[in-house]
Amino acid sequence: MNAADLAALLHADLHGDGTLPVRRPCHPAEARAPDDVAVAMDGTLLALLADSAAKVAVVAADAVARVPAGAVGALVAVGRPRLAMAGLTGAFAPPPPVPVGVHPSAVIEDGVTLGEGVAIGPFVHVGAGAEIGAGTVVCSHVTIGAGVRIGPHGLIHAGARIGSGSTLGAHVILHHNASIAADGFSFVTPEKGSVESAKETGRVDATNTGLVRIHSLAAVTLGDYVEVGACACLDRGTLSDTRIGDHTKIDDLVLIGHNVRVGAHCMLCGQVGIAGSAVIGDRVVLAGRVGVADHVTIGDDAVVAAGSGVGTSLKGRAVYAGTPAVERERAFETYMLTQRLKGLFRDVRALKAAVRPGRHADDGANGAG
């Protein structure tokens, strides 16, 4: 690849010599060879280009005039830097180290269907009747349960577990040790227990005398282009599948409970927890460590700030924060008022002292006993 190829790939303007070769993108200060690509889309890095070993640089289109004269032989000028970063890193991302075919140590049970160009790594187990679509790569130590259907061009990283009966769409990525379709966390007590009494009355009027499992008979369905992060856990549904919509991205260490429905194009960030039977609309963003209670609904295009607790349903196209989560303006107002409580309490004590029987209003001010 040369500078002209890179500019075409990024839909960018090229300034300078398009024939210069490019090998790897890097920080301007970490370039070691002329064919390195110095990534200086952040304006604070432009000055580093003067001493960089790289001869090709990627910069923001509005920063071309600020590049030191003669610093590089070619500039690739991009319009939207963060989007360009996606294309740039994608172009140089190494392929998974799994050759096409089935590794001799893999266990493939009866009735499995493998599409053209499937790659199965070492110590993989594929259960009976599973289907794996064309071009999908399954890395080492992955478990794929019986009857699982995986669409074409997926990438299943090492250690992922896919429970029986699950369905994964096209271009799905599961990162290391993701768990798809473990049994749901669903239990009931023979008699009314503490949770039920607390929900009904706000008090604990009963105790748990036994916990009986409600089995999860359904599975998990992932749409096309879904990505599930490392060590994320998506529990199978009770009678209907837990479902994740097309293009939704799920970060590391996210827990999605049984029967949850998540819409399309959502972003669920690290340590988000969604309790059973919640419904998340399309294009929803849940920032890190957001907790969502069971059976609540979050409307389309909602954004929930980090650390918030969603205890009741939220309408769409609004920003929420706090615990319990409320619209951002109200959350900020509550926070500001809380910060004023200390002064308010001090003023109230002074007023009470001023009007106490047997004392004059100005006693507190002049120090009189």
Helices and strands as residue ranges (DSSP letters): H 3-9, E 13-16, E 24-26, G 28-30, E 36-39, G 43-51, E 56-60, G 61-66, E 74-78, H 81-92, E 101-102, E 107-108, E 113-114, E 119-120, E 125-126, E 131-132, E 137-138, E 143-144, E 149-150, E 155-156, E 161-162, E 167-168, E 173-174, E 179-182, E 187-188, H 194-201, E 212-213, E 220-222, E 227-228, E 233-235, E 242-244, E 249-250, E 255-256, E 261-262, E 267-268, E 273-274, E 279-280, E 285-286, E 291-292, E 297-298, E 303-304, E 309-310, E 319-321, E 326-327, H 328-339, H 341-354, H 363-366
